Amino acid sequence: MLEPRIFKILQEIVGSENVTAEDADRLCYSYDATQQKFLPDAVVFPADAEQIALVLKMANAEKIPVFPRGAGSGFSGGSLPVTGGIVLVTTRLDRILRIDTENLVAEVQPGVVTEQFQQAVEKLGLFYPPDPASLKFSTLGGNVAECAGGPRCVKYGVTKDYILGLQVVTPQGDIIKTGGETMKGVVGYDLTKLMCGSEGTLGIITRITIKLLPLPEAKKTMLVIFDSIDGAAQGVSAIIGGKIIPTTLEFMDAATLECVRQATGLQLPAAAKAVLIIEVDGDKELIERQAQQILQIVAPLGVVETRVAQTAAESEEIWKVRRSVSASLRKVNPDKFNEDICVPRSRVPDMIREVEAIATRHAIPIVNFGHAGDGNIHVNVMIDRKVPGQLEKAEKAIEEVFAAALKLGGTMSGEHGVGNTKSPYLPMELDPAAVTYMKAIKRALDPNHILNPGKIFLD
Ligand SMILES: Cc1cc2nc3c(=O)[nH]c(=O)nc-3n(C[C@H](O)[C@H](O)[C@H](O)COP(=O)(O)OP(=O)(O)OC[C@H]3O[C@@H](n4cnc5c(N)ncnc54)[C@H](O)[C@@H]3O)c2cc1C
C-alpha cells in the first residue's frame, strides 16, 4: 500500500478526483489481455505532460515504480504493475490537437483511441493506415509504445513508419521533444524510433506527430475459402511471390473458423479448412486488375468459394469476422496463450506445418490466424488450466513455437512486444551483447528503475 503522505502528493499533482486507491479501481487496472493480474497500489489519471513529469520526479525521489497504461489491451503484460506501485493511465490526454491538411500531418495526445483518429482524418480525405484489430479501444500512445501492426501493415507498414515526432516525459521527469514535423530529419540519434516499441520502459509519450497519406480512392475486400490450411498458406507466399502486395492478407485456420462460427453464427461451406481475407486499395482500375490477378494466383490451391464484397456494408461484414476472432476464441476457450511470431513470408507454409507438428506432439489444440501477408501468425495455444499438466504442456509448446519461428529466420513477436510474458525467452532471439546494449540504454535513462520495471528483461 502507498503511504498516506505519497497519496496526498499524488492528489496535489493531479487533483484528488484523479487518483484512487479504492479496491475496485485497483482491480480494474490490474489486468490486460493476457489474463494475468497484478494489483497496483494506486491509479493516477494525469491531465498533461507537466503532471506526468511531477509524478515521475516524485516516484524517483521515493523509489516507487510507475506503469504507463493506455487502454490495457496489450497482449504481453506491458501495462501491468508487476511489482505493485502506481498505474499511470493516459485516457484523459485524449485530444486530437490538429490535422494539417496542407502538410498531411496530425498532432495528437496519447489517449486518443485509434479508430476515432482514423475516422477523423478520413472525413478530411486523409488516411492513417496502422489498424490493430483492437482499434475500437486501443490508444495511439499504446500503439506507439508497442509499435502496433494490423492487417493493412502488409502494404503500408507499421506504426513507427507514421511517427514523425514525439513529446516524451523521461523516466526522471524531464519533458523532451523528439523528431519534428518534417518528412526528413537526421539531427542526432533517432529517439523517435527508439521510443516506438519501447513498451513504456524508456519514457511516457505525451504527444504524437503523425504522418498521414491521401485516402485511397477505392478498395475491394475478398474472402477466399480454401479446402486445406496448406492451400491458404501457399496462397500467401504465391500472392507475394507474384509481386502483388495487397492491402491486407489475413489468414484463419479451420479451428479459428469453428470458434468464430460458434460465437457469431458465421456460415461457411463444410469443406472450408482455412480462409484468407484479401483487400486491395487504390484507383478503381488498379484494384479490379489486382483482384483478378490474385484470384487467378490462388485458384489452383484448392479454393472452395470466393466472396467478393460489393458494398461497404459487405466489406464490413467480412472484417467483422476477422475482428471477432480474439473474442470468439476466448469465448470458446477462455484459457489461451496468444503468441504472435513472424517469419519471412515465403516460410508461412513451413511455419504452419511446424505448429501442426508441435500441436500433435503435445496433444494440445493450437489455433492459427493473423496477418499472414506480413508472415505474422497469431499462434493460440488453447488449454484448460484446471486440467493438471496442461499449463506445463502449453509452456513447452510455446517455447517450441518460438524455436521454430527463429529456425525459419523469424522473430518471437511481430507486434505484441515482450512485456513480462516473453522476457524469459529473450535470450533465444537476442545475443547477450545485444541484451547488454539494450540494458545499458535503460539503465542510463532510468537509473532508479522506476519506469515499468519487470518488462522486456527478466532483471
Ligand atoms: C482483441 C485484440 C486485438 C488486437 N489486435 C492487435 C493487432 O492487430 N495488432 C497489434 O499490434 N496489436 C494488437 N493487439 C494488442 C494491443 O491492442 C496493442 O498492443 C495496442 O497497441 C495496445 O494499446 P493500449 O492503448 O491498449 O496499450 P496498453 O495495453 O495500455 O499498453 C501497452 C504498452 O504500452 C505502454 N504505454 C501505453 N501508453 C503509453 C504512453 N503514453 N507512453 C509510453 N508507454 C505507453 C504500456 O506501458 C505497455 O507497455 C490486440 C489486442 C486485443 C485485445
The ligand as a Gaussian input file, in Angstrom:
#p B3LYP/6-31G(d) Opt

LIG

0 1
 C       -8.795000      -8.123000     -29.495000
 C       -7.383000      -7.593000     -29.627000
 C       -6.827000      -7.472000     -30.888000
 C       -5.520000      -6.982000     -31.019000
 N       -5.010000      -6.837000     -32.279000
 C       -3.783000      -6.321000     -32.440000
 C       -3.253000      -6.145000     -33.757000
 O       -3.884000      -6.464000     -34.771000
 N       -2.004000      -5.603000     -33.848000
 C       -1.282000      -5.245000     -32.753000
 O       -0.167000      -4.744000     -32.915000
 N       -1.769000      -5.423000     -31.505000
 C       -2.985000      -5.943000     -31.322000
 N       -3.486000      -6.101000     -30.055000
 C       -2.666000      -5.756000     -28.891000
 C       -2.892000      -4.309000     -28.347000
 O       -4.178000      -3.853000     -28.639000
 C       -1.865000      -3.351000     -28.897000
 O       -0.589000      -3.683000     -28.367000
 C       -2.133000      -1.874000     -28.583000
 O       -1.148000      -1.107000     -29.230000
 C       -2.117000      -1.568000     -27.090000
 O       -2.685000      -0.286000     -26.897000
 P       -3.261000       0.106000     -25.459000
 O       -3.694000       1.513000     -25.509000
 O       -4.254000      -0.886000     -25.018000
 O       -1.918000      -0.023000     -24.591000
 P       -1.720000      -0.747000     -23.180000
 O       -2.067000      -2.193000     -23.285000
 O       -2.354000       0.045000     -22.127000
 O       -0.139000      -0.616000     -23.043000
 C        0.702000      -1.312000     -23.929000
 C        2.155000      -0.898000     -23.629000
 O        2.325000       0.463000     -23.971000
 C        2.767000       1.205000     -22.841000
 N        2.123000       2.514000     -22.955000
 C        0.814000       2.790000     -23.099000
 N        0.637000       4.107000     -23.263000
 C        1.857000       4.685000     -23.210000
 C        2.354000       6.027000     -23.300000
 N        1.537000       7.060000     -23.495000
 N        3.690000       6.221000     -23.207000
 C        4.556000       5.193000     -23.027000
 N        4.140000       3.917000     -22.922000
 C        2.817000       3.673000     -23.012000
 C        2.376000       0.378000     -21.628000
 O        3.225000       0.617000     -20.539000
 C        2.541000      -1.027000     -22.166000
 O        3.874000      -1.443000     -22.093000
 C       -4.779000      -6.621000     -29.883000
 C       -5.345000      -6.744000     -28.612000
 C       -6.632000      -7.242000     -28.473000
 C       -7.216000      -7.365000     -27.102000

